Amino acid sequence: MADDMLHVMEWHNGEKDFSPFSDTEMTRRQNDVRGWMAENNVDAALFTSYHCINYYSGWLYCYFGRKYGMVITDSAATTISAGIDGGQPWRRSFGGNVTYTDWRRDNFYRAVRQLTPGVKRLGIEFDHVNLDYRRQLEAALPGVEFVDIAQPSMWMRSIKSAEEHKLIREGARVCDVGGWAVAGAVKAGVPEHEVAIAGTNAMIREIANSFPFVELMDTWTWFQSGINTDGAHNPVTNKKIQSGEILSLNTFPMIFGYYTALERTLFCDHVDDASLDIWEKNVAVHRRGLDLIKPGAKCNEIALELNEMYRGWDLLQYRSFGYGHSFGVLSHYYGREAGVELREDIETELKPGMVVSMEPMVMLPEGTPGAGGYREHDILIVTEDGAENITGFPFGPEHNIIRN
């Protein structure tokens, strides 16, 4: 290989881009890592996941089969990107950035070595680094001991700052914009994908108009009808809406890596009595769940109380997933703050600053009166003495029988 083929370099281009977060906020996040490192005798941290790199640097990478990283030491924070990305990672990173080239397969690891000289104990994300990746790190960093930083980072991210709350509120507002666009597009004979397009386009335009600079990526809508409502994450199809059918509205703006969501049960034109009964019962669970979100409440205890409501109506066997989860840097293809989920096996106590959803769902199979999936979803910010519901789109039969 010719000597003039660079392997790792600073490929900076342009100036730093707009961020919704202040330098003070980003420094706080990185210093939280440094504090954990000092307490645990860890010399540096290597983050590799979408969510951690985004949270600690502000940059969201595009994977496409390449490796990406961020190294935090006691005095520096540096992202590692591939040459194919040009200067965009530098512009989006709070801190430094180095670029590795494709000239050799191990150039990513060269970059890691250059950023971690003398490191004996290195924090890595055990839940993101697979077996092959770990073996490659061990070969590149002989004698270095790896310490898990995924779990500590999750707990750092679980309490949102005031600046995060501001962005999440903006996301919830954009969810509502998408929701109204979806509701306006619903009509018998219209295919699901056309309704979804209306919601997504409305949200993208709203995000674009709301910030001086923003990368428009990953915002999407799931809209399901009939049997397709049985799963909360079922993809959009070209199935046409039928009059009297159950519908699921799901809008998901992604803004600077932050995810928010609006989910609602709808019906086209009219609703039959059996479906109305199930819908009203699920709404009752939702209302009670909203009341239970407060500091000091335990995730599992919330789930157990709401289970009793379903059990009383003989509907518990139709519940398909937990009652809610944390919000922040996450997406449908990366990231999850698994320690803050409203499930029977999670004993976490809710604290001020956390952001969680309430989203009860039951699914009655085809052939059952009231067949379909029923789900409502609001986002709440836990406060010192309660919770603030930041979702504005209405729920329930009095609002969401759509007659366009």
C-alpha positions, -999 to +999 in steps of 0.1 A: +000+000+000+014+034-010+026+055+019+004+084+008-028+065+015-041+080+047-058+056+072-070+080+099-073+118+095-092+149+105-115+155+075-133+186+088-154+206+063-174+237+071-185+249+105-205+233+133-242+230+125-272+242+146-281+221+176-312+223+198-289+217+227-266+242+244-229+237+249-236+235+286-261+207+281-237+186+259-208+192+283-230+180+312-238+147+293-201+141+286-191+150+322-216+125+335-196+098+317-164+111+331-178+111+366-188+074+361-153+067+347-136+082+377-158+063+402-152+030+385-115+034+376-122+034+339-097+052+317-119+059+286-153+050+271-159+038+235-195+042+225-207+024+194-245+025+193-267+049+175-284+062+207-252+067+228-232+084+200-262+106+193-268+114+229-232+123+238-223+140+205-255+152+188-245+132+156-267+103+143-247+080+120-258+061+089-246+025+095-247+009+060-223-019+071-195+003+086-184+008+122-188+041+140-177+052+175-172+079+200-143+080+225-147+100+257-116+105+279-111+127+309-101+156+286-116+149+251-147+137+233-142+125+197-165+108+172-151+083+147-167+082+112-161+067+078-148+086+048-180+080+029-197+105+053-175+134+044-175+163+069-211+158+081-201+139+113-177+168+122-204+194+117-229+175+138-205+164+167-201+183+199-163+178+202-138+164+179-140+140+150-116+117+131-123+100+098-110+065+089-107+054+053-115+022+034-079+016+024-076-012+051-102-032+069-087-024+103-087+014+100-116+018+124-095+001+151-065+022+142-087+052+150-097+037+183-061+029+192-050+065+184-077+079+207-070+055+236-033+055+242-023+040+275-059+029+284-061-002+306-098-003+314-122+007+286-159+011+288-178-004+259-215-012+253-219-049+261-254-049+247-243-035+213-209-052+207-215-086+193-192-116+196-173-109+164-170-072+173-157-080+207-130-104+193-119-077+169-116-051+198-096-076+218-072-082+190-069-044+183-064-035+220-044-064+236-043-063+274-072-038+277-100-048+301-135-041+289-161-027+313-198-024+305-210+012+301-243+004+284-263+000+316-248+031+334-254+052+303-291+041+301-297+054+336-279+086+328-302+091+298-334+081+317-337+115+335-342+141+308-330+177+311-351+208+307-336+212+272-346+176+263-381+183+276-384+212+253-374+192+223-397+163+233-426+187+237-419+199+202-419+163+190-453+157+206-467+188+189-455+175+155-471+141+163-504+160+166-499+177+133-493+143+117-524+129+135-547+156+121-533+150+086-540+112+090-575+118+102-582+142+074-571+116+048-592+087+062-620+077+039-635+044+027-617+032-004-585+050+003-555+027+007-534+027+039-503+040+023-520+071+010-532+080+045-497+073+059-481+095+032-503+124+043-492+121+079-455+117+072-454+146+047-472+169+071-448+161+099-417+165+077-428+199+066-436+209+102-402+199+114-385+217+085-404+249+094-396+247+131-358+248+132-332+270+115-314+238+105-324+202+109-316+169+092-349+154+079-346+117+084-365+087+097-399+104+104-426+079+096-463+069+099-478+035+105-515+034+096-533+001+098-569-010+091-589-040+099-569-071+106-537-051+102-544-034+135-536-065+154-499-055+159-486-022+171-457-023+147-473-037+116-461-021+084-483+000+061-498-018+032-519-010+001-550-024+017-580-002+012-601+012+041-636-002+044-665+017+060-670+006+096-635-007+100-612-003+130-581+018+122-548+026+140-532+060+137-495+061+146-473+091+139-436+092+147-415+123+141-377+119+145-360+152+155-323+153+162-324+116+170-353+121+195-384+099+190-420+108+199-452+091+191-490+095+189-512+064+186-550+064+184-578+040+177-602+053+150-632+039+131-642+048+096-678+062+093-693+042+122-686+016+149-706-015+158-717-021+194-693-049+202-663-028+190-676+003+208-677-017+241-641-029+238-629+006+227-646+023+257-630-002+281-596+003+266-601+041+269-610+036+306-577+017+312-559+045+294-574+072+316-566+053+347-530+047+335-526+085+329-536+091+365-510+066+378-480+082+362-463+102+390-430+103+409-427+073+433-449+050+413-433+018+403-435+005+368-446-030+377-472-018+402-488+004+374-489-026+351-504-049+378-532-024+387-542-019+350-541-057+346-569-059+371-591-037+350-587-059+320-591-090+341-625-078+354-638-076+318-621-109+308-599-090+284-564-096+300-556-125+277-559-101+248-532-077+261-502-078+238-474-058+254-464-034+282-482-003+292-456+023+282-419+031+279-393+058+283-387+085+256-356+102+244-329+090+219-345+059+205-361+047+174-378+017+158-344+004+146-322+013+175-322+021+212-344+015+241-342+025+278-353-009+289-351+000+326-381+023+323-409+002+309-443-002+324-442-040+327-447-065+354-410-074+355-396-038+358-395-025+394-381+010+385-395+039+404-406+068+383-386+100+390-390+137+381-375+143+347-384+110+332-406+109+301-429+079+296-458+069+275-491+054+286-503+030+258-526+002+267-536-022+239-558-052+236-561-073+204-592-094+197-587-120+169-607-123+138-640-140+143-644-125+178-670-097+183-651-064+183-622-080+165-591-058+160-564-040+179-573-011+202-546+013+214-542+048+228-509+065+235-500+097+253-466+111+264-461+123+299-432+142+316-429+132+352-428+163+374-421+169+411-457+162+421-474+145+392-470+144+354-476+167+325-494+152+295-479+167+264-501+149+238-529+171+225-547+149+199-580+137+214-589+100+220-620+080+223-653+073+204-666+109+208-637+122+188-623+095+165-652+080+145-640+096+112-666+107+087-648+125+059 
